[in-house]
Amino acid sequence: MLQGVENIYEIDTTKQILDRASALVKVNYGSNQQSDVLLRVIADHARTSAMLIGDGVTPGNEGRGYVLRRMMRRTIRNMRLLGSHDPIMSELITASIGAMGSQYPELKTDSKRILSVCIAEEETFLQTLKSGTQIFDTASMQIKKAKGNVLPGEDAFKLHDTYGFPFDLTLEMAQEQGLQVDEIGFRRLMSEQKDRAKADSRAKKSGHADVTEYRKIADAVGRTEFVGYDHNEAETLISAIVADGLSVADASAGDEVELILTRTPFYAEGGGQLADGGFIILGNGARVEIDDVQTPVPGISIHRGRVMNGSVELGSSALAQIDIERRRAISRAHTATHMVHKAFREVLGETATQAGSENSPGRFRFDFPATGAVPQSSLDEVEARVNTLLLEDFEVTAAVMSQTEAKKIGAMALFGEKYGDEVRVVSVGEWAKELCGGTHVSRVGQLGVVKLLGESSIGAGVRRVEALVGVDAYRFLVREHVLLNSLTEIIKGARTEELPERISDLVAKMRDIEKELALVRSAQALAQAGSLAQNFKNIAGFSVLSEQLTDGIDGDDLRAIALDLRNRKPDSIVALISVNDGRPILVVAVSDSSREKGMKAGALVKTGSTILGGGGGGKDDFAQGGGTRPELCTSALEAIVTAIAVK
């Protein structure tokens, strides 16, 4: 109202984005109601996408990441409907930052990252759109040909599940084609898929047992008290025994069992931390070795293991003892994960938030959103930052407080995790504070050393860093040191810091020598052509030469020899083989006059390569192939000659 326009899409900020979209597709806003609606959606979604990415959201398949992905993809789709088939998100996001930047200066500051995120997502979606559209078009043609008007739910599900094609786009495209979509069938298949995924997740925790059995136990015996933060062992009672998915009264030596205790020091797998291992020792001397602990239903921990000796009876008193060395190694890894997480956010920015982790004895992995590979310099900076802080030997503390209090002290919560009214905050000194239910060391100096092994992509927009900590990191560094010493022994006179340059020089020299050898081999190979020219035979009116040459001649040199020989005779057909590194290479060259009589190099190569256990192809005048069976070279050449003879 203040700006004298009829809707929010025409106010000064949004209108800038709308005008840019209009210019890109060369469609005037206000000329057509249908195109106006599309342009308004584009402007709104582009603006919101810029804001979300600026807030640290990255496109994904869950939660707010999925909302962002859908908005970006609908923007791209609408631009295509208006006639733009080129990448356009960078233009629209730039316009959005220009429109909103004065009010939200962080958009301008972080514009490079925002643009890189949107460009990467657009590239992924355009490929998805290309393949999905082709499949949809084929399906719609078949439906119309059969006089139908409904796209089956199975086809919509396949587009979504196999090719990542958004269902809402399938609905829009179907409507454009005058088709309906079997939404009920699609949602039924989606529901079945989700049920399978949930069943797989439950199976991990319940050992494929029906969780109703655990619910009955929880209702009957109450919650398991976890005392593992402060104790490595605890006196307890066996409140339930499960074998083969059913509650039983006892178990004997050799039985695989699941024990539920009244109180336990065993940490159940969760929050990226692997479960504790150890023993449960009964008063009668029976021992149960525990190798996994899970929480199939809230409130109870099931201790999976094997009865080593004696018998286990319901209600028996027992002593639960964790494997202390395993716990300590896992705790070191978990504390190291917190420190690496904080350091990555310092180096890469606040958007490098944890998207998954696994803390196992002596090693951990850490996943976080990123639009591309992390430079080695950034990895080195993170590693140096963490190891420098280890020397500070910060105290690691844990405190339970309300969510409000946790936010006040700056504790970080992981998006997607579920927290209660009260949360446990783990603090590494005053440097890093994070909501966490896992186990940790008491001081960071106990980590010893942290070594990042490297990083890699595990999916669109998600990177994974793997690292070692403590003794495992030390052993890795020792192996590296031994390797360096070995190299300095091999490369006499080189100091450790000179090794990269010396090795690079040696590699360069080897490449030069290989090039010289290749020239010599090529000259020797071409020299063979003169003597080989005497071996042409007349077969079915063609001048045919089929020979196995000496080993070690590569494909380029074989080609040169074959073409030289082909040009020496009219109506010529040349087939040559050489074995290189145990693999035969076959080339066939056919003269113009022989091709006019129906001979094709590609067909002849296919005949020989099939016998050699491989394949090949090319043009009618020249083709190349090969295989894996050098002992059949003679047979391959004979087959080619036979094919020529019977033509």
N, C-alpha and C positions, 0 to 999 in steps of 0.2 A: 504494500500500500504506500509506504514512504517513497519507494522508487517509481511508483506509477506503473507497475506491471501486474499481470493477472495471476501469476503463479511463481513459485520459488525457483523454477527452472530458468526464469528470465531475469533474476536479480543479477547485480553486477558481477559477482564471483562466478556463479554457475554458468552465466551466459558466455563468459570467455571460453569455457570448455566446450559448450554447445556450439559456439561459432567455429572453433577449431575443428570439431568433428564434421560440421557442415561443410567447411572448406575442403577437408580431406576427401569427402565422398562426392563433392560438387552437387550437393542437394540443398536448396535454399530452405531455411527454417521458415515455416508459415505457409509454404506452398501446398502442403498436403498433410492431412491429419495423420495418416498412417506413418509417414516418415517423421512427422513431428514427435510422435510417441516414441519411436525408436531413438531419435536424437536426444530426447529428454532422459531416457533410460541410460544411454551412453554417458551423458554428462554426469548424471547422478552417480552411476557406478564407478566411473573413472575417478571422480573426486573422492568417493568413499574408499576406493582401493588405495589411493595415495595416502590417505590418512591412516588406514590400517597397517600398511607396510611401514609407514613412518613410526607407528607405535610398536613395531617389532613383530608383527604377524607375518608369517610366510605361508604361501599357498600349500595346502595339504588335503588330506582326506578325512580329517576329523576336526570337530569343534570349530573354532573361529577361523582356522586355516581353510576349512572346507567352505565356509561362508565367503571368504575372500576369493577362493578359486572359482566358485560359482559366479560371483559378480564379474570377475575379470573375463571369464569365458563367455558370459552373456554379452558383455561389451564387445568382444571380438566378433561374436556371432552376429550381433546387430549391425556392426559395421560391414560385415560381409553381405548381409541382406540389403544394405544400402549401396552395394556395388564395390566396396573396397576389399581387395583380396591380398593386399600387401600388409606387412607388419605395421601396426599403428599404435600399439600401446605406449611406446616411448613418447610419441607425439602428444597423446592425450594426457599422460601422466605429467609431462613437462608443462602442458597448459594448466593442469590442476595445481601443480606446485606454484606456477606463476600467479594463479588466481588466489590461492590460499596462503602463499608464503608470507605476506605482510602480517597476517594474523597469527600464523604459526611458523615462526622463523626456523624452527627445527626441520621443517620440510626442505628448506633451501640448504641448510647445513648438511643434511643427510641425503641430498638429492641423488648422488652417485649410486649409493646402495639401493635406494628406492627404485631407480631406473633399472639397475642390473637385475633386481628381483622380478620386475614386471616383464622385462625382455626375455628372461629365461623361461618364465611361465608361458609366455605367448609362443615361443618356439616349440615348447612341448605340446601345447594345445593345438597349434596349427598342424602338426604331424598327426595328432589324434584325430583332428577334424577331417584331414584328408583321407585317412584310412577308413574312419567310421562312416564318412559320407558315401564312399564307394560301396561299402557293404550295405548301407541303408538303401541306396539307389537300386542295387541289385535286388534286395528283398522287396522293395515297393513295386518294381517292375513285375516280379513274379506274382505278387498279390493281384495287381491289376490284370495281368494276363489270365489269371484264374478267376476273374470277375469278382474278386473279394474286395473288402474295404477295411479290414482290420489287420494291423500288424501284430502277430502273435507275441504273447508275453515272453516266450522263449527267445525270440529274435531280439527284443528290446533288452532282455537280461544279458544275452551274449554280447551285444554292443557295449553295455555298461561294464560287465564283469571282465570280459576278455580284452576289449579294446579301450576301456576307460572313457567311453562315450557317455556324457551326462544324459540322464533320463529326461530332464526338462527340454534338452535340445531335440531328443528323439520325438517328444510330444509336439514341439513346434514344427519340426520338419514334416512329421506325419500330417499335421493340420494343413500345411502348405500343399501337400500332395493329395488332399481330400481324403485322408485315411484316419482311422481311429487306431488307438493302441490298447491292447488288452492289459490295462493297468492292474486289474485284479491278479492276472496270471503273473505279471512282472513282480508285483509286491509279494506274492506268495513265494516266488523263487528267491527274492531278496531275503524274506523272512527265514526261509529254510537255510540259506547260506549263513545268516547271522546265528541261527540256532546251532549250526555245525561248528562255527567258530567258537561260540560260547561253550559247546560241549568239549571241544579240544582244550580250551582253557581250563575247564573244570577237571578234565581228565588229568592234566598236569598236576593239579592240586589234590585230586581225590583218587588217583591211581585207577581211573576208569570205574570206580565204585559209584553206586547211586548216592548222591549227596543227601538224600532223605535220611539215610542211615546216620550220617554225621549230625544232621539236625536233631534227630531223636536223642543222640548222645548228648548234644549241647543242652537240650531241654532237660535231660535227666540229671546230668552231673555238673552243669554250669560251666563257666568260663575257665580256661587255663590261665593261671597267674604266671606272667613272664617275669623272671628275676634276673635275666641274663645281663642287664646293664651293669649290675654290681657283683654278680656271683658267677663263677665258672662251674659250680656244682651246686646241687640242691637236693635235700631230702624231700621225697614226694611219695604219692600213692598212685597206683595204676587204677584209674577210674573207668577205663574201657579198653577192650582189645578187639581189633577188627582184623579178620582174615578173609580173603577172597570176597571182600565187600560186605561181610556180615559180622555182626557182633558175636563174639564167642567168649566162653568162660575161662579158657586157658589155651596155651600153646606150648609146643615141645621143641626140642633141639632140631634145628634145620628148617623150622617154619619161617616163612616170610610174614611179618606181622606189622600192624600199625597200632601204636600205643598212644593213648590219651592220658596225660598226667594231670594231677591237681595243680602242680606248679612245676615250672621248667626253666632251666638256664639256656635251653636251645633256642637260637634265633631261627624263626621260620622264614623261608625265602620271601622277599618282598622289597619293594623300593629299589630294585636293581642289585640288591645284596643277596648272594647265594646263602643257602642254609648252613647251619652248623652241622658238624658230625661229632661222633663220640660214642659213649656207652651208657647203657642203663643197667645197673647192677642191683639185683634183688637180694633180699635178706637171706634167701635159701642158697645163694651162691650162683644162681643163673645169671647169664650175661647176654645182653642184646646189643649188637653193634648197630648204631644208627647212621644211615648214610643220606637221609633226606628228611626235611621237616617242612610241612605245608599247612596252610589254613584254608581248608575247603569251604568252611562256613565261618563267619565272624565269631570270634571268641574262643575257639579251640584250636590247638596245635596238634597235628598228628605226626608222630615220630615213626618213620618207616625204617625197618631194619630186619635183621635176621637173628633168630635165637641161636646163640653160639653153643650153649650147653644148658642143661637143667630144664626146668619148666617154669612158665610164666603164668600166674593165676591172677584173676581179677581181684582187686582190693589189696594186693600185696604192697608192702612198703618197699621202696627202692631208693637208690642214689643215682641221680642223673648227672653225668660228667661230660662236659664238652671237650672236644679236641682243642686244647689251648693254643697250640701252634697254628692250627688252621684258622681259629678265630682271630688270632693276632694278625695273621697275614691278610685276612679279609678286611679287618678293621683298618689296617694300614692303607689298603687299596681304596676303601671308602673315604677315608679322610683325604687321601690324595685326589680323589675325584672332586671333592668339594673345592680343593685348592686350585686344581686345574680349571674347573668351571669358573671360579672367580677371576683367575688370571686371563682366561680367554675373553671374558667380558671387558676386562681392562684393555686388552690389546685390540680386539676386533670390534668392541662396542657392546652396548647393552642387549643387542638383539641375539648375541651368541648364547642363548639360554639353553639349558639342558633339554634335549628331546629324547633322552633314553640313556641308560647306562647299565653296566654289569660289573659288579665288584667280586672278583674271585681271588683265591689265595695268590698274592704276589703280583697280580696284574689286573688291569681294569680297562674298560673301553667307555668312551664318552661320545655321545651323539649330539649334534647341535645344528641349527639351520644356517645355511650359507649358500650363496648363489654360485660359488665356484670353488676351486681348490684353494686351500689355505697356503700362502707362500711359506717356504721353508724358513724365511727370516722371522715370520710370526710365530711359527712353532718353536724356533730357538729362543725367541723372546719369552714365550710362555714358560718353557722349560727352565730358563735362567731365573725368571721371577719366582717360580715355585721353589727351586732349590736354594735360592738366596734366602727366602723366608724360612726355610727349614733351620737355617743357622740361628734365627731369632728364637727358635724353640717356643713358639706360642703355646699357651695352654689351650686345650680343646675341652670345652664345657658343654653341658646340655641342661636346658631348663624348660619346664612345662609352663605355659602361659596361655592367655587368651589370644585369639587371632588379632584382636585390636592391639594388644600389647606388642605382639610380634611385628606388626606393621610399623609401630612407632619406633622400634629399635632398628628398623631397616632390614629385617629378615626376609629372605627371598623365598617365595613359594613357587613351585613348579606348576605351570599351567596344565590343566587336565587331571591333576592329582586331587583326590578327595580328602578334605581335612575336616575334623570335628571342631566343636566350639573351642576345645583346648588343643593346643599343638605343642610339639616338642621342637625347640630351637637349638641347633648345634652351632656353636660359635668357635671359630678359629681365631683366638685372641679377639681383637676388635676389627680384624680385617675382613672376615667372611662370616656371614650369619645366614643360615639356611634351615628351613623346616625339614626335619628328617627324623625317621624312626629307627635308623640303623645304628650299628655299633661302630665306635671310633677309638683311636688311640687317645691317651691322656695328654700328650704333648707332641707337637709336630716333629720334633727332633727324632722321635722314634721311627719315622718313616725312612730315615737314612738317606736315600737318594731316589729321585723320580726321573725316569728316562722315557721320553716320548718316542715311540717306534716309528710313527708316521701317521698319515691321515689318508682317507679315501672316501669315495662317494658310496652311499648305500641306498640312494634313491634320489629323486628329483628334489633338489634344494636341501638335502641333508648330508652332512659329512660325519665321518667317524674317526676319532683319534684313539689309538691303542697305545698302552703304556705299561711299563713295569715299575715296581716299587720295592724298596727294601732289598733283601738278599737276591731276589730275582733280577733286579736292576743291576746290582753289583756284579753278579755272575755274567750278565750280558756285557757289561763294560770290560770285565776281565777277558772275555772271549775276543772282544774288539781289540783290546790291547795286545793280546797274543797274535792276532792276525796282523796288526800293524808291525809288530816286531819281526814276524815272518817275512813280510814284504820288504822291510828294510834290510833283512839278511839277503833276500833274493836280488834286490836292486842295490848293489854295493855302493857305499859312499853317500847314500841318500839319508838325510835326516827325516824324521817323521813328518814335519811340516812341509817338506819338499816332495813328499810322495805323490800328491795329486798332479803336480806339474810334471814330475818325472814319468809317471804312468801315462799321462796324456801325450807326452812326447813319444813314448814307446808305441802307443796305439797309432799315432799319426804315421810313424815310420813303417809300422806293419801294413797300414793301408797303402802307403806308397809302394811297398814291395809287392803287395798283392796286385796292384794295378800293373806294375811292370811284368809280373808273372802272367797276368791275363793277356797282355800284349804279346808276350812270347808264345803262349799257348795258341792265341788267335793266329799268329803268323804260321806256326807249325801246322795248325789245322787247315789253313788255306793252302798250304803247300801240299797237303794230301790230295787236294782236288785234282791235280794234274794226273796222278797215278790212278785215281779212282775212275777218271773219265774213260779208261780202257775197259772198264767192267760192265758197260751197258749191255743189256741183252734185249733181243727183240721178242716181245711177248704180246700176242694178239694185235700186232700192228703198232705197238708202242715201244719206244726206247726206254727200258726200265732198268733202274739202278737201285738195288736194295743191299745195304751194307751195315754191319755193326762196326763202328769205329772204335778206336782206343778209348779207354775210360778217362773221365775227367774233362771232356769237352762240354762246355755249357750250352744252353739253348741258343744264345746269340751267335756263337761260333758255328753251331750246327746249321743255323739258318743261313749264315753267310756261305758255307760250303754247299748246301743244298741249292741255293739260288744260283751260285756260280756254275754248278754242274747242270742245272736245268737249262741254262742258257746256251749250253754247248751242243745240244741236240734238238732237232725238231721232234715233235710228238713225244717229248720226254716226260717221265715220271720218276722222281727221286725220293727214296725213303731211307732215312738214316737214323741210327740209334747210337747213343753213347750213355754209359752208366756213370752217374755223378753221385758220389756219397751213398752208394748202394741203391740208388733209384734210377731206373732207365728213363731217358728223355728221347722222344720220338718226334721227328719232323718229316713232313711230306711236302714236296714242291711239284706242281703240275704246270706244264707249259700251256700257252694259249690254245694251240691247236689240239692238245689232248683234252682240254676243257670243252672245246667245241664238239668233241666226240663223246662227251658225257662223263669224263673223269673229274671227280671232285676231291680235292685234298682233304677236306673236312671229313668226308665219309670214310676215306682210307685210314686217316688217323684214328677215327673212332673204332674201326675194325682192329687195328693193332693195339690200341690202348686198352680195349676191353680184355684182350688176352693178357696184357701186362698187369691187369688188376687196377686200372685207373680210368682216366677219361681225358678228354681234350677237345679242341675245336679250333675254328679259324675260318678263313675264307676258302673259296673254291680253288684259288691258285696256290695258297700256302696255309698249312695248319700245323699245330704243335700239340703234343699230348705226352703221356707218360704213365707210370704206374709204380708198383711196389715190388714187382717180381722180376728181377734182372735175369733169373735163370730161364725165362721164357722169351728172351729177345729174339732168338732164332725163329721160334714158333710164330711170333708176332709178324716178323718180316715175311715169312712163308704165307701167312694168312693174307697179307696185303697183295702179294704176287698172285695168289689164287683169285682174289677178288678182281684183279685186273684181267686175268686170263678168262674169266667167265663173263666179263662185262659184255 
